[in-house]
Amino acid sequence: MKNTHNIYLISDSTGETLDRIFMALKAQFEKFEHNLFHFSFTRTENQLLKILEEAKKREDSIILYTIVDNKLAKFLSQEANKKNIPCFGVLGDLILNFSKLLNQKATNIPSGQHALNEEYYKRIEAIQFTMNHDDGNSLTDVEKSDIILLGVSRTSKTPTSIYLANRGFKTSNIPLVNENSIPEKLKKNPKTSCIIGLTAEANRLHDVRKNRLTTIKENENINYTKIKTIENELKISKKAFQKYQWPVIDVTRKSVEETAASIIKIHEIYANKK
């Protein structure tokens, strides 16, 4: 029988960082049965003791934590050790090593990454801009975008745009049916912003479009899901990308995060050329 591990994620902040680290860790193991328990804003010894008591009652418990207060982190580690519960701090050594490299003491302030600084407000502004410029909306000021995504329907333009916005990039996305779908100001000045074409394999788009129509319970649009129509749309989009010399990313086998990483790299090259 497979052991089911009980994973306790303990954070002194929102737990977002710890969630992402655990997701990356989990992806490395094909057979990993687990139950997940989240504890955010954990900042007292009493809170930790209650969690440890609960963890002790379950077999195969494992604790992962991000606690920047050294005294509290040490308390958790010692108490978990007393109860024979494996316990791992995922930021402690990293913060300590960076402190030595930078020759400065870490602030050890919980939620430090969520400070209301200039970077935070830039990210909020980017999110608002991106939501207003989704799916071809508000094209009058499209040139204010940091990044413009073009692509036929279902090439992950919206989720990628939102992800980029959360990274601080003002992103517009425009559905591409034919060359007339491209705003005139982008045709006249194709380097006005970092413009990137998104494409995918026809068979993949066919499956995604059919699933989309089923999900929203609409009558199937024969042309929308027809493989020949999709192939023609892709052919037109690729010609447009070539004509205006816009870089292209095939999203067929990419996650939104992977697509965004490629886009950010292209944006860095574009920004350095300006």
C-alpha positions, 0 to 999 in steps of 0.5 A: 500500500502507498503511504499517504503523507500529511503535509503541513504548510506553515507560514507567517504570511499568506503562504503563497510562496510556500504553496508555490515551492511545494507545487514545484517539489511535488512535481518531482515525484510521480507517486506522492499521495498526500493530504495538505493542511495550510496554516497562514499568518502563524506568528506565535508559539501557541499557534505552532504548538496547536499545529504540532499537536494535530500533526502528531495525531496523524501518521507520516506527517511532514512540516514545511515552513516559511517563518522569517522570525529566527526565534520562532523558526527555531522553536518550531524546529526544536518542538517538531524534533521532540515529536519526531516530525520531519520539519523543513524550513524552505527559506531559512538557509537561503536568507542566511546565505544571502545575508552573508553575501550581501553583508547586511542583516535581513529584516526578518519582517513577515509579509515583506514581499507584500509591502505597499511600495512602488513595485506593488502599485506598479503591479496593481496598475498593470493588472487594471490596465490588462483587465481593461485591454483584454480580448481586443478592448480599449485599443485607442491607447494600445501603444501604452502596453508593455506587451501586446499579444496577438493570436487566434482564439484559444491560444491562452492570450487572456490567462497569459496576459493576467499572469504577466500583469501580476508580474507588473507588465501592462499587457493587451491581447488581441484576437486575430481572425485575419489581418484586419483584426490588427489595429492600424496603429500597430501596422503602421508602427509594428515596433511600437510595443513588444508585440508577440504572436501566439500560435498552437497546433491545429489539432490542439486548438480543435480539442480546446475549442470543442471543450470550450463550447461544451463547457459554456453549453452553447450550440456548436459553431461548425466553422469555429471548431472545424479543423480546416477553418482552424488551419486557415486561421493559423496560416493567416496569423503566421503570415501576419507575424512574418510580415510585421516581423513579430516573434512567435511562441507556440503554446501547444505544449507550454503552461501559462507560466512557461509561455510567460517566461518566454515572453518576458525574455523577448521583452527584455531583448526588446527593451534593451534595443530601445 
